[in-house]
Amino acid sequence: MPELSGAGWPAVSSTHVQVALARRTLTPFGLWVFGAAASAPMVVLAGGIVATYATTRVTALPLTFVLVAATVALLAVGYTAMARQVGHPAAYYGILAHGLGRGWGVAAGLVALVAYNAIQTSLYGLFGATLAAELGGAWWVWAGLALAAVGALGVRAIMLSTRVLVAVLALSLLIVAVFVVAAVGQPAGGELSWQGFDASGLAVSGVGGAVALCVAAFMGVDAPGSLVEEAVDRRSIGRATVAGVAVLGLVYALAAWAMGVAVGPDTVAGAAADPASGLPFSILAGVGGGWAALAEVMLVFAIVTSMLAFHSVIARYVFAMAREGVLPAGLARASSATRVSAPRGGSLAQTGVAAVVVGAFAVSGADPMAALFTWLSTLGAMGLLFLLLAAAVAAMTAPERLRGPRPGVWEWRLAPALGALGGAVVLAAMVLNVGSLLGAAPGSPYPFLLPLIICATAALGGAWAGHLREYRPEVYAGIGRGTPKTHAVPDTVNVSI
């Protein structure tokens, strides 16, 4: 594998490459866990699938999950090929800086920070509203407790976060499996229905919204790309990401199908829209043994671990961009002069941003679900899909020195092209249906603020790159090139899971 921070690229000022993330601390399994935990299967089962059935009334939701998973997997091929070669913790920032130009890299970095922060902060609304409904009290108090817990774990070594994520993810997948078995064991009408996989069910008005909500369910699977500097093997980035999409696509399609089978494909939308139906917990209650209660508890933990996974990605973006001087250098502060087990400056910055946003929503009296969770999660999903598309284009246009001596046609040409084509259709569906996703009144212009925010952020990033080129050329020359050389930082003695 070529070392991209060495010969062939402009020299980078040593004042910006101060420390490195702890190398060789994440195995392929650990990388997969981060991506799957960020996507949060329990949250998708209890929230995403139920909400999609209720709002879109698309009976072919299982097939929609399969098609969206295939599109995201194709996009992930080019993304992970670039992430592996570039080796930058701020993955989209480094990928576009190398593939399309430094200005595009800074634009992508700022969009990624906005998108990841939007998704991570939106989860505080979901967490607070969930616990307030179950236990009482103000939602923002529960959100504040979660914020403190995530902030405390975020400044610790990544091995601790990974162990927490593994435990919660394993139990979440077990609960989803029990739900599927219970649902198909007692099908509505006495026989299994395969209507959920009937392509004719896609020819309905709500399919655009269903596609958009399915895309949101997969956001977070790109997390391994930002952990490349800490990976035992860079090649595992692609396997962990694509495997994450494949496994989650199968899990979500089966769960959506099972829900339709248990309730009835023609009546599942009405049941999902009725809070009294208690989906999916009512189906788990039929199993006995406390599975419904365990699922409710694990939903809370799954939200927290999803927050933690996104928090870790954001902290690495801030750290890596600050290390190169694109963001204030103080954000790359670390307790070690050579290696940092957790990007403390980036972690504290993310916690501060989340606290300000949650506090603003609390003071304004906004609804934590309808406003904080729905709007910000939609903004984040739209931004990350836009970045996946941009990464696919960067892979197709990457220079030969980046692709290596024998680049594969599949990962550098065919898969990115197919992914970009499918991703463009999905992104268009998301933008055109953004009003219905947010529950806005017909004709309201406010939902279209979300794509405008993404475009404005990208423009701001391009402008900042232009400023750096004119006034700080040494920083501009090092954009996306600031990762330490392989042997500049000692490996850890122990490797985590």
C-alpha positions in Angstrom: 0.0 0.0 0.0 1.5 3.4 -0.9 2.2 5.9 1.8 0.4 9.0 0.7 1.8 11.3 3.3 5.3 10.8 2.0 6.8 11.4 -1.4 4.5 12.8 -4.1 2.6 15.2 -1.9 3.6 18.7 -0.7 5.4 18.9 2.6 3.2 19.5 5.6 4.2 21.8 8.4 5.2 19.8 11.5 3.4 22.4 13.7 0.1 20.9 12.6 0.9 17.2 12.8 1.4 17.1 16.5 0.0 13.8 17.6 -1.5 10.6 16.1 -4.5 8.5 17.1 -3.5 5.2 18.7 -2.6 2.8 15.9 -3.7 -0.8 15.7 -6.3 -0.7 18.3 -9.4 -1.7 16.3 -9.8 -5.1 14.6 -12.2 -5.7 11.7 -14.9 -6.8 14.1 -14.5 -3.7 16.2 -14.8 -1.6 13.0 -18.0 -3.4 12.1 -19.4 -2.9 15.5 -19.0 0.9 15.3 -20.9 1.1 12.0 -23.7 -1.2 13.1 -24.1 0.4 16.5 -24.3 3.9 15.0 -27.1 2.6 12.8 -28.8 1.2 15.9 -31.0 -1.8 15.0 -33.3 -1.4 18.0 -34.0 2.2 17.1 -34.8 1.2 13.6 -37.1 -1.6 14.7 -39.0 0.4 17.4 -38.9 3.7 15.6 -37.9 3.7 12.0 -39.9 0.8 10.7 -43.0 1.7 12.6 -42.8 5.3 11.6 -42.2 4.5 7.9 -45.2 2.2 7.7 -47.3 4.8 9.5 -46.4 7.8 7.4 -45.9 6.3 3.9 -48.3 3.3 4.0 -45.9 1.5 1.6 -46.6 -2.3 2.0 -43.4 -3.2 0.1 -41.2 -1.7 2.8 -39.0 -4.9 3.1 -38.2 -4.7 -0.6 -37.4 -1.0 -0.2 -34.9 -1.9 2.5 -33.2 -4.4 0.1 -33.0 -1.9 -2.7 -31.7 0.9 -0.5 -29.1 -1.4 1.1 -27.9 -2.4 -2.4 -27.5 1.3 -3.3 -25.7 2.2 -0.1 -23.4 -0.9 -0.5 -22.4 0.2 -4.0 -21.7 3.7 -2.7 -19.7 2.3 0.1 -17.3 0.4 -2.2 -15.8 3.6 -3.7 -15.9 5.4 -0.3 -14.0 2.6 1.5 -11.5 2.2 -1.4 -10.6 5.9 -1.0 -10.7 5.8 2.8 -8.3 2.9 2.8 -5.8 4.6 0.5 -6.0 8.1 2.0 -6.0 6.8 5.6 -7.5 10.0 7.1 -9.6 10.1 10.3 -11.8 12.9 8.7 -12.7 10.5 6.0 -14.8 12.6 3.6 -12.5 15.6 4.1 -9.5 13.5 3.2 -11.2 11.6 0.3 -12.4 14.7 -1.5 -9.2 16.6 -0.9 -7.2 13.9 -2.7 -9.8 12.9 -5.3 -11.4 16.3 -6.3 -9.2 19.0 -4.8 -8.4 20.7 -1.5 -11.4 23.1 -1.7 -13.7 20.2 -2.1 -12.1 18.5 0.9 -12.7 21.4 3.2 -16.3 21.7 2.0 -16.8 18.0 2.6 -15.3 18.3 6.1 -17.7 21.1 7.2 -20.7 19.3 5.7 -19.7 16.1 7.5 -19.4 18.0 10.8 -22.8 19.5 10.3 -24.4 16.2 9.3 -22.8 14.0 12.0 -23.5 16.6 14.7 -27.1 16.9 13.5 -27.7 13.2 13.7 -25.9 12.8 17.1 -27.7 15.7 18.7 -31.1 14.7 17.3 -30.8 11.5 19.3 -30.9 13.5 22.6 -34.4 14.5 21.6 -35.4 10.8 21.0 -33.7 9.7 24.3 -35.3 12.5 26.4 -38.7 12.0 24.9 -38.6 8.2 25.4 -37.6 8.3 29.0 -39.9 11.2 29.8 -42.8 9.2 28.4 -41.9 6.1 30.5 -40.6 7.6 33.7 -41.9 11.2 33.7 -39.9 14.4 34.2 -38.7 16.9 31.7 -37.1 15.5 28.5 -34.2 17.8 28.6 -33.2 16.5 32.1 -32.9 13.0 30.7 -31.1 14.3 27.6 -28.6 16.1 29.9 -27.8 12.9 31.7 -27.2 11.1 28.5 -25.0 14.0 27.3 -22.9 13.7 30.4 -22.5 9.9 30.0 -21.5 10.1 26.3 -19.1 13.0 27.0 -17.4 11.0 29.8 -17.0 7.9 27.6 -15.9 10.0 24.6 -12.7 11.2 26.3 -11.7 7.7 27.3 -9.8 5.2 25.2 -11.7 3.8 22.2 -11.4 0.2 23.6 -13.9 1.1 26.4 -16.4 2.5 23.9 -16.1 -0.6 21.7 -16.8 -3.0 24.6 -20.0 -1.0 25.5 -21.1 -1.0 21.9 -20.5 -4.8 21.5 -22.7 -5.6 24.5 -25.6 -3.4 23.5 -25.5 -4.4 19.8 -25.4 -8.1 20.6 -28.5 -7.9 22.8 -30.3 -5.6 20.3 -29.7 -8.1 17.4 -31.0 -10.9 19.7 -34.2 -9.0 20.4 -34.7 -8.3 16.7 -34.3 -12.1 16.0 -36.8 -13.0 18.7 -39.2 -10.4 17.3 -38.9 -12.0 13.8 -39.5 -15.5 15.1 -42.4 -14.4 17.2 -44.0 -12.5 14.3 -43.7 -15.2 11.7 -44.8 -17.8 14.2 -48.3 -16.3 14.4 -49.0 -14.7 11.0 -52.2 -12.7 10.5 -54.7 -14.9 8.6 -52.8 -18.1 9.6 -50.3 -18.1 6.7 -47.2 -16.3 5.7 -47.5 -13.4 3.3 -44.8 -12.3 0.9 -46.5 -9.1 -0.2 -43.7 -7.1 1.4 -41.4 -8.2 -1.4 -43.9 -7.6 -4.2 -42.4 -5.0 -6.6 -46.0 -3.8 -7.5 -46.1 -2.4 -3.9 -43.5 0.2 -4.9 -45.9 1.9 -7.4 -47.5 4.1 -4.8 -47.3 7.8 -3.9 -45.5 7.2 -0.6 -42.5 5.3 -2.0 -40.3 8.4 -2.1 -40.7 9.0 1.5 -40.2 5.3 2.3 -36.9 5.4 0.4 -35.8 8.5 2.3 -36.6 6.9 5.7 -34.8 3.7 4.7 -31.7 5.7 3.8 -31.8 7.3 7.3 -31.8 3.8 8.9 -28.4 3.1 7.3 -26.7 6.3 8.3 -23.7 5.5 10.5 -22.5 2.5 8.6 -19.7 4.7 7.1 -18.2 5.2 10.6 -15.3 2.7 10.0 -13.8 5.0 7.5 -13.1 7.6 10.2 -11.3 4.9 12.3 -8.8 4.0 9.7 -5.8 5.5 11.6 -6.7 3.2 14.5 -7.4 0.0 12.5 -5.3 -3.1 12.7 -5.5 -3.4 8.9 -6.7 -0.7 6.5 -8.1 -3.3 4.2 -10.6 -4.2 6.8 -12.3 -0.8 6.4 -14.1 -1.9 3.2 -15.1 -5.3 4.5 -16.4 -3.9 7.8 -18.5 -1.2 6.0 -19.9 -3.3 3.2 -20.6 -6.2 5.6 -22.4 -3.7 7.9 -24.6 -2.6 5.1 -25.4 -6.2 4.1 -26.1 -7.5 7.6 -28.2 -4.5 8.5 -30.1 -4.6 5.2 -31.0 -8.2 5.9 -32.0 -7.5 9.5 -34.2 -4.5 8.6 -35.8 -6.2 5.6 -36.7 -9.3 7.8 -38.0 -7.1 10.6 -40.2 -5.0 8.3 -41.5 -8.2 6.6 -42.2 -9.9 10.0 -44.1 -6.9 11.2 -46.3 -7.0 8.1 -46.8 -10.7 8.5 -47.8 -10.5 12.1 -50.3 -7.6 11.7 -51.2 -8.2 8.0 -49.7 -6.3 5.0 -52.9 -4.4 4.4 -53.4 -3.3 8.0 -49.9 -2.8 9.2 -49.8 0.9 8.3 -52.9 1.6 10.4 -51.6 -0.4 13.3 -48.2 1.4 13.1 -50.0 4.8 13.2 -52.0 3.8 16.3 -49.9 4.2 19.5 -52.3 1.8 21.3 -51.1 -1.1 19.2 -47.7 -0.9 20.9 -45.7 -2.1 17.9 -43.2 -3.8 18.1 -43.4 -4.4 21.9 -46.9 -6.0 21.7 -45.6 -8.8 19.5 -42.6 -9.4 21.8 -45.0 -9.5 24.8 -46.7 -12.5 23.2 -43.4 -14.4 23.6 -43.4 -13.9 27.4 -40.3 -14.1 29.5 -39.9 -10.4 29.8 -38.8 -9.8 26.2 -40.9 -6.7 25.8 -39.5 -5.2 28.9 -36.0 -6.0 27.9 -36.6 -4.5 24.5 -37.8 -1.2 26.0 -34.6 -1.1 28.2 -32.3 -2.0 25.3 -34.0 0.7 23.1 -32.7 3.3 25.6 -29.2 1.8 25.7 -29.2 1.5 21.9 -29.9 5.3 21.6 -27.0 6.0 23.9 -24.5 3.8 22.0 -25.6 5.3 18.7 -24.8 8.7 20.2 -21.5 7.4 21.4 -20.6 6.0 18.0 -21.4 9.3 16.2 -19.6 11.2 18.9 -16.5 9.2 18.3 -16.6 10.0 14.6 -17.2 13.7 15.1 -14.3 13.9 17.6 -12.0 12.4 15.0 -13.1 14.8 12.3 -12.4 17.8 14.6 -9.1 16.4 15.8 -7.8 15.6 12.3 -8.8 18.9 10.7 -7.4 20.8 13.7 -4.2 18.9 13.4 -3.7 20.3 9.9 -4.6 23.8 11.0 -7.9 24.0 9.0 -9.8 24.2 12.4 -8.3 25.9 15.4 -5.1 24.0 16.4 -6.2 23.9 20.1 -8.9 21.4 19.2 -6.1 18.9 18.5 -4.8 19.1 22.0 -3.9 15.8 23.7 -2.4 14.6 26.9 0.3 12.7 24.9 3.0 14.3 22.7 3.0 11.4 20.3 -0.1 9.3 20.5 -3.7 9.9 21.8 -6.1 7.1 22.7 -9.0 9.5 22.4 -9.2 12.9 20.6 -9.9 14.9 23.7 -10.3 18.3 22.1 -12.6 17.1 19.4 -14.7 15.1 22.0 -15.1 18.1 24.3 -16.0 20.3 21.3 -18.7 17.9 20.2 -20.1 17.7 23.8 -20.2 21.5 23.9 -22.1 21.8 20.6 -24.6 19.2 21.6 -25.2 20.9 25.0 -25.8 24.3 23.3 -28.3 22.8 20.7 -30.2 20.8 23.3 -30.3 23.8 25.6 -31.6 26.0 22.8 -34.4 23.6 22.0 -35.3 23.2 25.7 -35.4 27.0 26.3 -37.6 27.5 23.2 -40.1 24.9 24.3 -39.8 22.9 21.0 -41.1 19.4 20.8 -38.1 17.0 21.3 -39.5 14.5 18.7 -41.2 16.6 16.1 -38.5 19.4 16.1 -35.2 18.2 17.5 -35.2 14.6 16.5 -37.1 14.7 13.2 -35.6 17.8 11.7 -32.0 17.2 12.7 -31.9 13.5 11.9 -33.3 14.3 8.4 -30.7 17.0 7.9 -27.9 14.6 8.9 -29.1 11.7 6.7 -29.4 14.1 3.7 -25.9 15.4 4.3 -24.3 12.0 4.6 -26.0 10.7 1.5 -24.7 13.7 -0.4 -21.1 13.0 0.9 -21.4 9.3 -0.1 -22.3 10.4 -3.6 -19.3 12.8 -3.6 -17.0 10.1 -2.4 -18.1 7.8 -5.3 -17.3 10.6 -7.8 -13.9 11.1 -6.1 -13.2 7.4 -6.5 -13.9 7.5 -10.2 -11.7 10.5 -10.7 -8.9 9.6 -8.3 -5.4 10.0 -9.8 -3.4 6.9 -10.6 -0.9 7.4 -7.8 -3.8 7.2 -5.3 -5.4 4.1 -6.8 -2.2 2.1 -6.7 -0.3 0.1 -9.4 -3.2 -2.4 -10.2 -6.5 -0.7 -9.4 -9.6 -2.9 -9.6 -12.2 -1.9 -12.1 -15.0 -2.9 -9.8 -14.0 -0.8 -6.8 -12.7 2.2 -8.7 -15.0 2.5 -11.6 -18.0 0.2 -11.9 -19.3 0.1 -8.3 -18.9 3.9 -7.7 -20.7 4.6 -11.1 -23.6 2.3 -10.3 -23.8 3.7 -6.7 -23.7 7.3 -7.9 -26.6 6.6 -10.3 -28.7 4.9 -7.7 -27.7 7.4 -5.0 -28.7 10.3 -7.1 -32.2 8.9 -7.5 -32.4 8.2 -3.8 -31.1 11.7 -2.9 -33.7 13.3 -5.3 -36.4 11.2 -3.6 -35.3 12.5 -0.2 -35.2 16.1 -1.2 -38.5 16.0 -3.0 -40.2 14.3 -0.1 -38.5 16.3 2.7 -41.8 18.1 3.5 -43.8 15.0 4.1 -40.9 13.5 6.1 -40.9 16.5 8.5 -44.7 16.6 8.7 -44.8 20.1 7.3 -47.9 21.6 5.8 -48.3 21.2 2.0 -46.5 24.0 0.2 -44.4 25.1 3.2 -41.0 26.3 2.1 -39.4 25.6 5.5 -38.4 21.9 4.8 -36.2 23.0 1.9 -34.0 24.9 4.3 -32.3 21.5 5.0 -30.8 21.1 1.5 -30.0 24.8 1.5 -28.1 24.4 4.8 -26.0 21.6 3.2 -25.3 23.7 0.1 -24.5 26.8 2.2 -22.1 24.8 4.4 -20.3 23.4 1.4 -20.0 26.9 -0.1 -18.6 28.2 3.3 -16.0 25.4 3.2 -14.9 26.3 -0.3 -14.6 29.9 0.7 -12.5 29.0 3.8 -10.2 26.9 1.6 -9.8 29.9 -0.7 -8.9 32.1 2.3 -6.3 29.5 3.4 -4.8 29.3 -0.1 -4.3 33.1 -0.2 -3.3 33.9 3.4 -2.0 30.6 4.9 -0.6 28.6 1.9 1.4 26.2 4.1 -1.9 25.1 5.7 -3.6 24.9 2.3 -0.9 22.7 0.9 -1.3 20.2 3.8 -5.1 19.9 3.5 -5.9 16.1 3.7 -2.1 15.3 3.9 -1.5 15.6 7.6 -1.6 12.0 8.7 1.6 10.9 10.4 3.9 8.4 8.7 3.4 4.7 9.6 6.4 4.4 11.8 6.3 7.8 13.3 4.0 6.6 16.1 4.6 3.5 18.1 1.9 0.7 18.1 0.0 -0.1 21.2 1.0 -3.2 23.1 -2.5 -4.6 23.3 -5.1 -4.8 20.6 -8.8 -4.3 21.4 -11.6 -6.5 20.2 
